[in-house]
Amino acid sequence: HVNAHGPRQPDLTALRLTLADPAWRLLSVAYPAPQNVDVSFQGEPLAGYRGELSLRAELTRDGTATSPTPVVTASLQIQACSERLCLPPEQLELELPAAALAPTPP
């Protein structure tokens, strides 16, 4: 599993989506409700996600950017855990084609 966006334990790293692209701004991210995950190293369940995970993000172009980019570069911070331990946090770099981003209908 990976830790939820809001882990219950302060020493665990939250799942977090950020943008690394100056031509775009991240307005909001909808994270799914976490699941309770029982692990042997913690007395209480962890808040986490198992299996497939979908995030929905609202982006806008930054009007101060000099030129639009063909891809939007994002970063996903995760911390994966097993039933016995949690690995160090990682940053996954994601590249999304800007042309594939659908505008929000009025």
MARFILUM-935608 format. One record per atom (N, C-alpha, C, O): residue number from 1; z, y, x; atom name; residue in one letter. Coordinates in steps of 0.2 Angstrom, whole numbers. Layout:
<rs>
num  up  north  east  atome  residu
NUM  Z  Y  X  CA  A $
...
</rs>
This chain:
<rs>
num  up  north  east  atome  residu
1  0  -6  4  N  H $
1  0  0  0  CA  H $
1  0  6  4  C  H $
1  1  6  10  O  H $
2  -1  12  1  N  V $
2  -1  18  5  CA  V $
2  5  22  1  C  V $
2  5  21  -5  O  V $
3  8  27  4  N  N $
3  13  31  1  CA  N $
3  10  35  -4  C  N $
3  4  37  -3  O  N $
4  13  37  -9  N  A $
4  11  41  -15  CA  A $
4  11  49  -12  C  A $
4  13  50  -7  O  A $
5  8  53  -16  N  H $
5  8  60  -15  CA  H $
5  15  63  -14  C  H $
5  16  67  -11  O  H $
6  19  60  -18  N  G $
6  26  62  -18  CA  G $
6  31  57  -16  C  G $
6  34  54  -21  O  G $
7  31  55  -10  N  P $
7  36  49  -9  CA  P $
7  43  51  -10  C  P $
7  45  56  -10  O  P $
8  47  46  -12  N  R $
8  54  47  -13  CA  R $
8  58  47  -7  C  R $
8  64  51  -7  O  R $
9  56  45  -2  N  Q $
9  60  45  4  CA  Q $
9  57  50  9  C  Q $
9  51  51  10  O  Q $
10  62  55  11  N  P $
10  59  61  15  CA  P $
10  56  59  22  C  P $
10  53  63  25  O  P $
11  58  53  25  N  D $
11  55  51  31  CA  D $
11  48  48  31  C  D $
11  45  46  36  O  D $
12  45  47  25  N  L $
12  39  45  24  CA  L $
12  33  50  23  C  L $
12  35  55  20  O  L $
13  27  49  25  N  T $
13  22  54  24  CA  T $
13  18  53  18  C  T $
13  16  48  16  O  T $
14  17  59  14  N  A $
14  14  59  8  CA  A $
14  6  58  9  C  A $
14  3  61  14  O  A $
15  3  55  4  N  L $
15  -4  55  3  CA  L $
15  -6  63  2  C  L $
15  -3  66  -3  O  L $
16  -11  65  6  N  R $
16  -13  72  4  CA  R $
16  -20  74  6  C  R $
16  -22  72  12  O  R $
17  -24  77  2  N  L $
17  -31  79  3  CA  L $
17  -31  86  5  C  L $
17  -28  90  1  O  L $
18  -34  88  10  N  T $
18  -35  95  12  CA  T $
18  -43  96  14  C  T $
18  -46  91  15  O  T $
19  -45  102  14  N  L $
19  -51  103  16  CA  L $
19  -51  106  23  C  L $
19  -47  110  25  O  L $
20  -56  104  28  N  A $
20  -57  107  34  CA  A $
20  -63  111  35  C  A $
20  -65  112  40  O  A $
21  -66  113  29  N  D $
21  -72  117  29  CA  D $
21  -71  124  27  C  D $
21  -69  125  21  O  D $
22  -73  129  31  N  P $
22  -71  136  29  CA  P $
22  -76  138  24  C  P $
22  -74  144  21  O  P $
23  -81  135  22  N  A $
23  -85  137  17  CA  A $
23  -83  135  10  C  A $
23  -86  137  5  O  A $
24  -78  131  9  N  W $
24  -75  129  3  CA  W $
24  -67  130  3  C  W $
24  -64  130  8  O  W $
25  -65  131  -3  N  R $
25  -58  131  -4  CA  R $
25  -56  126  -9  C  R $
25  -59  124  -14  O  R $
26  -50  122  -8  N  L $
26  -47  117  -13  CA  L $
26  -43  121  -18  C  L $
26  -38  124  -16  O  L $
27  -45  120  -24  N  L $
27  -41  124  -29  CA  L $
27  -35  119  -32  C  L $
27  -30  121  -33  O  L $
28  -37  113  -33  N  S $
28  -32  108  -35  CA  S $
28  -34  101  -34  C  S $
28  -40  99  -33  O  S $
29  -29  96  -34  N  V $
29  -30  89  -33  CA  V $
29  -26  86  -38  C  V $
29  -20  87  -39  O  V $
30  -29  81  -42  N  A $
30  -26  77  -46  CA  A $
30  -25  70  -43  C  A $
30  -29  66  -42  O  A $
31  -18  69  -42  N  Y $
31  -16  62  -39  CA  Y $
31  -14  58  -44  C  Y $
31  -11  60  -49  O  Y $
32  -15  51  -44  N  P $
32  -13  47  -49  CA  P $
32  -6  46  -49  C  P $
32  -2  47  -44  O  P $
33  -3  43  -55  N  A $
33  4  42  -55  CA  A $
33  6  36  -50  C  A $
33  2  31  -50  O  A $
34  11  37  -46  N  P $
34  13  32  -41  CA  P $
34  16  25  -45  C  P $
34  18  26  -50  O  P $
35  15  20  -41  N  Q $
35  18  14  -43  CA  Q $
35  24  12  -39  C  Q $
35  25  15  -34  O  Q $
36  29  9  -42  N  N $
36  35  6  -38  CA  N $
36  33  1  -34  C  N $
36  30  -4  -36  O  N $
37  34  1  -28  N  V $
37  33  -4  -23  CA  V $
37  39  -6  -19  C  V $
37  42  -3  -16  O  V $
38  41  -13  -20  N  D $
38  47  -16  -17  CA  D $
38  45  -18  -10  C  D $
38  40  -21  -9  O  D $
39  49  -16  -5  N  V $
39  48  -18  2  CA  V $
39  55  -20  4  C  V $
39  60  -18  2  O  V $
40  55  -24  9  N  S $
40  61  -27  12  CA  S $
40  65  -23  16  C  S $
40  71  -24  17  O  S $
41  63  -17  19  N  F $
41  66  -13  23  CA  F $
41  69  -7  20  C  F $
41  73  -3  23  O  F $
42  69  -7  13  N  Q $
42  71  -1  9  CA  Q $
42  75  -4  3  C  Q $
42  73  -8  0  O  Q $
43  81  -1  2  N  G $
43  85  -3  -4  CA  G $
43  82  -1  -11  C  G $
43  84  -5  -16  O  G $
44  78  4  -11  N  E $
44  75  6  -17  CA  E $
44  68  5  -17  C  E $
44  65  6  -11  O  E $
45  64  5  -22  N  P $
45  57  4  -22  CA  P $
45  54  11  -19  C  P $
45  56  16  -20  O  P $
46  48  10  -16  N  L $
46  44  16  -13  CA  L $
46  39  18  -19  C  L $
46  38  14  -23  O  L $
47  37  24  -18  N  A $
47  32  27  -23  CA  A $
47  26  26  -19  C  A $
47  25  29  -14  O  A $
48  21  22  -21  N  G $
48  15  21  -18  CA  G $
48  9  19  -22  C  G $
48  9  19  -28  O  G $
49  3  18  -19  N  Y $
49  -3  16  -22  CA  Y $
49  -5  9  -19  C  Y $
49  -5  8  -13  O  Y $
50  -8  5  -23  N  R $
50  -11  -2  -21  CA  R $
50  -18  -2  -24  C  R $
50  -19  0  -29  O  R $
51  -22  -6  -21  N  G $
51  -29  -7  -23  CA  G $
51  -33  -1  -23  C  G $
51  -32  3  -18  O  G $
52  -38  0  -27  N  E $
52  -42  6  -27  CA  E $
52  -38  12  -29  C  E $
52  -34  12  -33  O  E $
53  -40  18  -27  N  L $
53  -37  24  -28  CA  L $
53  -43  30  -29  C  L $
53  -47  30  -25  O  L $
54  -42  33  -34  N  S $
54  -47  39  -35  CA  S $
54  -43  45  -36  C  S $
54  -38  46  -39  O  S $
55  -45  50  -32  N  L $
55  -43  57  -33  CA  L $
55  -48  62  -36  C  L $
55  -54  61  -35  O  L $
56  -46  67  -40  N  R $
56  -50  71  -42  CA  R $
56  -48  78  -40  C  R $
56  -43  80  -40  O  R $
57  -53  82  -36  N  A $
57  -52  88  -33  CA  A $
57  -56  93  -36  C  A $
57  -62  92  -38  O  A $
58  -53  99  -37  N  E $
58  -57  105  -39  CA  E $
58  -58  110  -33  C  E $
58  -53  112  -30  O  E $
59  -65  111  -32  N  L $
59  -66  115  -26  CA  L $
59  -70  121  -28  C  L $
59  -73  121  -34  O  L $
60  -70  126  -24  N  T $
60  -75  132  -25  CA  T $
60  -77  134  -18  C  T $
60  -74  133  -13  O  T $
61  -83  137  -19  N  R $
61  -86  140  -12  CA  R $
61  -82  146  -11  C  R $
61  -80  150  -15  O  R $
62  -81  147  -4  N  D $
62  -77  153  -2  CA  D $
62  -83  159  -1  C  D $
62  -87  158  3  O  D $
63  -82  164  -5  N  G $
63  -87  169  -5  CA  G $
63  -87  173  2  C  G $
63  -92  177  3  O  G $
64  -82  172  6  N  T $
64  -83  176  13  CA  T $
64  -86  172  18  C  T $
64  -88  174  23  O  T $
65  -88  165  16  N  A $
65  -91  161  21  CA  A $
65  -98  164  22  C  A $
65  -102  166  18  O  A $
66  -101  164  29  N  T $
66  -107  166  30  CA  T $
66  -113  162  28  C  T $
66  -118  165  26  O  T $
67  -112  156  28  N  S $
67  -118  152  25  CA  S $
67  -115  145  22  C  S $
67  -110  143  25  O  S $
68  -118  143  16  N  P $
68  -116  137  14  CA  P $
68  -117  131  18  C  P $
68  -122  131  22  O  P $
69  -113  126  18  N  T $
69  -114  120  22  CA  T $
69  -117  114  18  C  T $
69  -115  114  12  O  T $
70  -121  110  21  N  P $
70  -123  104  17  CA  P $
70  -118  99  16  C  P $
70  -119  95  11  O  P $
71  -113  98  19  N  V $
71  -108  94  18  CA  V $
71  -101  97  18  C  V $
71  -100  102  21  O  V $
72  -96  94  14  N  V $
72  -90  97  14  CA  V $
72  -85  92  17  C  V $
72  -85  86  16  O  V $
73  -82  95  22  N  T $
73  -78  91  27  CA  T $
73  -70  91  24  C  T $
73  -67  96  23  O  T $
74  -68  85  22  N  A $
74  -61  85  20  CA  A $
74  -57  80  24  C  A $
74  -60  76  28  O  A $
75  -50  80  24  N  S $
75  -46  76  27  CA  S $
75  -41  73  23  C  S $
75  -38  76  18  O  S $
76  -40  66  23  N  L $
76  -35  63  19  CA  L $
76  -30  60  23  C  L $
76  -31  56  28  O  L $
77  -24  63  22  N  Q $
77  -18  60  26  CA  Q $
77  -15  54  22  C  Q $
77  -14  55  16  O  Q $
78  -14  49  26  N  I $
78  -11  43  23  CA  I $
78  -6  40  28  C  I $
78  -6  41  34  O  I $
79  -1  36  25  N  Q $
79  3  32  28  CA  Q $
79  3  25  25  C  Q $
79  6  24  19  O  Q $
80  1  20  28  N  A $
80  0  13  26  CA  A $
80  7  9  27  C  A $
80  9  10  33  O  A $
81  9  5  23  N  C $
81  15  1  24  CA  C $
81  14  -6  21  C  C $
81  9  -7  17  O  C $
82  17  -10  24  N  S $
82  17  -17  22  CA  S $
82  24  -19  19  C  S $
82  28  -14  18  O  S $
83  25  -25  18  N  E $
83  32  -27  15  CA  E $
83  37  -26  20  C  E $
83  43  -26  18  O  E $
84  36  -26  26  N  R $
84  41  -25  31  CA  R $
84  41  -19  35  C  R $
84  46  -18  38  O  R $
85  36  -15  35  N  L $
85  36  -9  39  CA  L $
85  31  -4  37  C  L $
85  26  -6  34  O  L $
86  32  2  39  N  C $
86  26  8  38  CA  C $
86  23  9  45  C  C $
86  27  10  50  O  C $
87  17  10  45  N  L $
87  13  12  51  CA  L $
87  14  19  52  C  L $
87  15  23  47  O  L $
88  12  22  58  N  P $
88  12  29  59  CA  P $
88  7  32  54  C  P $
88  2  29  52  O  P $
89  8  39  52  N  P $
89  3  42  48  CA  P $
89  -4  43  51  C  P $
89  -4  43  57  O  P $
90  -9  43  47  N  E $
90  -16  44  50  CA  E $
90  -20  49  46  C  E $
90  -18  51  40  O  E $
91  -25  52  49  N  Q $
91  -29  57  46  CA  Q $
91  -36  54  45  C  Q $
91  -39  52  50  O  Q $
92  -39  53  39  N  L $
92  -45  50  38  CA  L $
92  -50  56  37  C  L $
92  -49  60  32  O  L $
93  -55  57  41  N  E $
93  -60  62  40  CA  E $
93  -66  60  35  C  E $
93  -68  55  36  O  E $
94  -67  64  30  N  L $
94  -72  62  25  CA  L $
94  -77  68  25  C  L $
94  -76  74  25  O  L $
95  -83  66  24  N  E $
95  -89  70  23  CA  E $
95  -92  69  16  C  E $
95  -95  64  15  O  E $
96  -92  74  12  N  L $
96  -95  74  5  CA  L $
96  -102  78  5  C  L $
96  -101  84  7  O  L $
97  -107  76  3  N  P $
97  -113  80  2  CA  P $
97  -112  85  -3  C  P $
97  -110  84  -9  O  P $
98  -113  92  -1  N  A $
98  -111  97  -5  CA  A $
98  -116  97  -11  C  A $
98  -114  99  -17  O  A $
99  -122  95  -11  N  A $
99  -127  94  -16  CA  A $
99  -124  89  -22  C  A $
99  -126  90  -27  O  A $
100  -120  85  -20  N  A $
100  -117  80  -25  CA  A $
100  -112  83  -29  C  A $
100  -109  79  -34  O  A $
101  -109  88  -27  N  L $
101  -103  91  -30  CA  L $
101  -106  94  -37  C  L $
101  -110  99  -36  O  L $
102  -103  92  -42  N  A $
102  -106  94  -49  CA  A $
102  -102  101  -50  C  A $
102  -96  101  -50  O  A $
103  -105  106  -53  N  P $
103  -102  112  -55  CA  P $
103  -98  110  -61  C  P $
103  -100  106  -65  O  P $
104  -92  114  -62  N  T $
104  -88  113  -68  CA  T $
104  -92  116  -74  C  T $
104  -93  122  -73  O  T $
105  -93  113  -80  N  P $
105  -96  116  -85  CA  P $
105  -91  122  -88  C  P $
105  -85  121  -88  O  P $
106  -94  127  -91  N  P $
106  -90  133  -93  CA  P $
106  -86  131  -99  C  P $
106  -82  135  -102  O  P $
</rs>
